[in-house]
Amino acid sequence: MLAVKLKDGNIKQVEEGTTFLDVAESISPRLAKNSMAALFNNQLVDLTAPITENGELEFIDFDHDNGRKVYRHSSAHILAQAVKRLWPDTKLAIGPAIDKGFYYDFDTEHIFSPEDFALIEAEMEKIIKENHRIERREISREEALKLFREKGEIYKVELIEDLPEDAVISIYTQGEFTDLCAGPHVPATGKVKNIKCMSVAGAYWRGNEKNKMLQRI
């Protein structure tokens, strides 16, 4: 058994492999519902990650800066999944959380306009209702390069090639959609409740004007 110390000082004994979400649900269904991620031994992790050592645990909700970042980052993945469904030839660049929301950069022949927003939002809402589990997997550099080369995701391949040799490479999958990402993310797409496409603009790949101009939603 492992000892997990909660923020209130209580200690829970859990079996190795128990997830942080399991712990939250054992404390309160409300806690599990409101949590976006977990802070374990000062490291932000997925709620669905297994516990493999003793440690100190805090559950992070949307009122916490990190909770909002995790929520918005997961929203960015939902945006990317929706765009790939609507325009399958789109190439994915990056999609981080930002101070007041999120964005994703795309390389596509389609020229996005505000008129597309309703279509994109409808597809995002569909993905949310489908409530796909968001699952993390760590893979080797060779496997990652093979995966994204086969998908034709040239920007992901470039990012992988630029990682240090000893970097941990992880991917996140929700339904048919898989993205290169360090995470963490909310446990499922259904956790996201409100989304809105606000604007579209040009953005150079990696902020370098010598690179291709992408479209940022």
N, C-alpha and C positions, 0 to 999 in steps of 0.2 A: 504494500500500500504506500501511497505517496501523501505527503502532508502539504495542503494548500492553505496558506494564510490569506484570509479575506481582508478587505479594507477596514472593516469594523473590528478586526483583531481576532475574530473567530477562526478556528482551524478546522478544515474539512479533510477527512481521510478519503482518498479516491483511489480506485484501481488504475494502474498504468494503462494509458490508451483512452481513458475517459476524456471527452472533449470539454472545452470550456463552456460550450452551449449546454452540455449535460449538467454541468455544475450550476449554471444559471437557472435552468429549469427546475433543478432540485431545490433551489432556494425560493424561487417565485416565478410563476408563468409571466407575470408582468415584467420582471427583470429580464427574462429571456427575450420577451417581445421588444423591449425598449433598447436592448444592447446592440451596438453596431460592431463592436470588436472587443478584444480583451487586452489588458496590459499585464503581462506576466514577466516578473523579474525585470521590469522596466523596458520590456520589448513589446511593441504592438503586434498582435497576432490575430489570425482568423478565429472566430468563435468555434469553427468546426475543426480546428487543429487539435491533435491529441496531446494530452499532458504526459510528459515523459520524465519529469523530475520534480523535486520539491520546489516550492516557490511562493512568492507573494502575488496575489491576483486582485486586479481591479477591473470591473466591467465598465465599458465606455459607451455612453449614449450620445444622442445628437447634440446635447447641450455642451459636450466636451469638444474642444477644437479638433482633436484627433477623430472623434466620432463623426463630425461633419465631413472631414476629409475622406474618411472611408466611405461614407454614404455617397458623396459626390463622385468619388473615383469609380464606384460601382455604377453610378448613373452614366458616367462616360462610356463604360463598357456596353451598357444597354443602348446608348446612342450609336456606338460603332456597329453593334449587332443589327440594329434597325437599318442603318445605312447600307450594310452589306446585303441585307435581305432585299432592299429596294433597288440597289445598284450593285449587283454581284461583282462587277469588274473593278470596284473601288479598291485601292491599295490603302492600307492603314499605316499611319505614322505614329503619333503619340496622343494620349488622352488623359491628362492629369486633372486632379482637383485643383481649383484655384480659390482665391479668397471668398468670392461670392457665387461660386458655382463650379462649373467644369467646362472643358472643351475637348474636342477631338479634331486632329488634323487629318485631312483626306487628300488622296491623289486620285482624281477621277475625271473622265472626259465630260461628265455631266456638270453643268454650271449650276451650283446651288443658288437658290433665291429664296426670299421670305415666303414665297408661294409654296415652297416645298415643306415648310415647317409643319403644317397641319398633317401632311402625309407621314412625315418622320415621327411626329408625336403620337400619331395613331398606332404606328408600328411599335414604338417604345411601350405604349400602354398595353399592347398585345403581349409583348415579351414579359412585362411585369405580371400580367394576369396568368401567364403560363407558369410563373413561379419556378423557374429553373434553378436547381441547386448550382451554386457557384463553387466549383471544386478546384483546389490547388494541386499541382503536381510538380515535383522537382525532376528535371531531366538533364542529361549530359549535354555538353556543347554540341557534340556531333548530332545527337537526336534533335536538338532544337534547330540547328541549321537545316537538317533534312526536312523537318516538319514545315518550316516557313518557306524554304525554297520550293517545296512541292505546292504550297499554297500561292506562290508567286508574290509573297509579301517581302518585297525587296528592302523596305525600310527596317523591318524587323531583323532581317538577315544582317544588315549593316550594324544595327545596334548590338546584336549578339557578337559579331566579329570584333567589335570594339571593347567588349567586356574583358576584364582581367582573366587570365587563365584559370585562376582559382575561384572565380565568381560562382555563386549559387544561382542557377538559372531555373526560374519557375514559370509555369504557364497556368492560366486560369481558364476553365471551360464552363460555359453555361449553354445548355442545349447544343446546337450545332456550331456555336461560336467559341473559338479559342484564341486567346491573346497572350502575348509575352508580357509578363507583369510580375513585379516584386510583391504586390499586394500591400496590406491585406484588403479583403473585401467583406461585404455583408454575406450572410449564409446563402441567400437566395434572391433572385430578381424581385420577388414579391415583397421584399422588405422596403423597396423604394415606392414612395407614395405620390410624390409630386415632381413633375418634370415640365420644363418649358424651354423651347428653342428660342433664343433671344436675338441672335445675330449671326451673320456669316461674313467672314473677312479673309483676305489673303494673308499667308504666313509662309516665310521661307523655311524650308526644311532645316532644322537645327539652328534657326535664326541667322543663317548665313546667306547673304544676298547672292552669292555665287551658286547656291543650290536652287533646286526647283521651287517654284511658288506653289504652295498647297492651299487648300481651302479649309478654313477653321470655322466649325460650328460651335 
